[in-house]
Amino acid sequence: MRQRSIVDVFRNAMEGLIYGFRTQRNLRVHAVLALVAVAAGWLLDISRTDWMFISLAIGFVIVTELLNTAIEIVVDLASPEIHPLAKAAKDTAAGAVLLAAVFAVIIGIFVYLKPFIRWIF
């Protein structure tokens, strides 16, 4: 097997991202919500530390959604028929995304609540 060039590695990674955004509605929803979170951060002028937490939360949700997609694809390839273990793998991956999203919301509450209250009043 020949070693791939760095350009090929990045091209393949971009193709994976594009595939995810084209085929996964939830990934697009998370991306839109990430843009809302970024806009809120600019509007509320959050601190540099808060930007770090928001960035990590956004990245964590997007990464888990992409991993969930990859797991679903591999499970479908390995087990096209319905199987309890295939369902368990898919459900567990989806649970990871749900957990990441819940923690992102909690981080958002910690970061945005106080600046939002100041902005309103």
C-alpha positions in Angstrom: 0.0 0.0 0.0 1.5 3.3 -1.1 1.8 6.2 1.4 -0.8 8.9 0.6 0.4 12.5 0.3 -0.7 15.1 2.8 -2.9 16.6 0.1 -4.7 13.3 -0.3 -5.2 13.0 3.4 -6.8 16.4 3.7 -8.8 15.9 0.5 -10.2 12.6 2.0 -11.0 14.4 5.3 -12.8 17.2 3.5 -14.8 14.6 1.4 -15.9 13.1 4.7 -17.0 16.4 6.1 -18.8 17.2 2.9 -20.5 13.8 2.9 -21.6 14.3 6.5 -23.1 17.7 5.8 -24.8 16.6 2.6 -26.4 13.4 4.1 -26.9 14.1 7.8 -29.7 16.4 8.7 -28.7 16.5 12.4 -25.2 17.6 11.5 -26.7 20.5 9.5 -28.9 21.3 12.5 -25.9 21.3 14.9 -24.0 23.5 12.4 -26.8 26.1 12.3 -27.0 26.1 16.1 -23.3 26.5 16.3 -23.6 29.6 14.1 -26.3 30.9 16.5 -24.0 30.3 19.4 -21.2 32.2 17.7 -23.5 35.1 16.8 -24.7 35.2 20.4 -21.1 35.2 21.6 -20.3 38.2 19.5 -23.5 40.0 20.4 -23.0 39.4 24.1 -19.3 40.1 23.9 -18.3 37.0 25.9 -14.8 36.6 27.4 -11.9 34.8 25.8 -12.3 31.9 28.3 -16.0 31.7 27.4 -15.1 31.5 23.7 -12.9 28.6 24.6 -15.7 26.7 26.3 -18.2 27.5 23.5 -15.7 26.4 20.8 -15.0 23.1 22.6 -18.7 22.4 23.1 -19.4 23.1 19.4 -16.4 21.0 18.3 -17.4 18.1 20.6 -20.9 18.0 19.2 -19.8 18.2 15.6 -17.1 15.5 16.1 -19.5 13.1 17.9 -22.1 13.6 15.1 -19.5 12.7 12.5 -18.4 9.7 14.5 -22.0 8.6 14.9 -22.4 8.9 11.1 -19.3 6.8 10.5 -20.4 4.1 13.0 -23.9 4.0 11.3 -22.3 3.5 7.9 -19.9 0.8 9.1 -22.7 -1.0 10.9 -25.0 -0.9 7.9 -22.2 -2.2 5.7 -21.4 -5.1 8.1 -25.0 -5.9 9.0 -27.5 -4.9 6.3 -30.2 -6.9 8.1 -31.6 -5.9 11.4 -29.6 -7.3 14.3 -29.8 -6.5 18.0 -26.0 -5.8 18.2 -26.2 -3.5 15.2 -29.0 -1.6 16.8 -27.1 -1.4 20.1 -24.0 0.0 18.3 -26.1 2.6 16.5 -28.1 3.6 19.6 -24.9 3.9 21.7 -23.3 6.2 19.1 -26.5 8.3 18.9 -26.5 8.4 22.7 -23.0 9.9 22.6 -24.2 12.7 20.4 -27.2 13.3 22.7 -24.9 13.5 25.7 -22.5 15.9 23.9 -25.4 18.1 22.9 -26.8 18.2 26.5 -23.4 19.2 27.8 -23.1 21.8 25.1 -26.5 23.3 26.3 -25.3 23.3 29.9 -22.1 25.1 28.9 -24.2 27.5 26.9 -26.3 28.3 29.9 -23.3 28.9 32.1 -21.6 31.1 29.4 -24.6 33.1 28.1 -27.0 33.5 31.0 -25.3 36.3 32.9 -24.3 38.3 29.8 -27.8 37.9 28.4 -29.4 39.2 31.5 -27.0 42.2 31.5 -27.9 42.8 27.8 -31.6 42.8 28.5 -31.5 45.1 31.5 
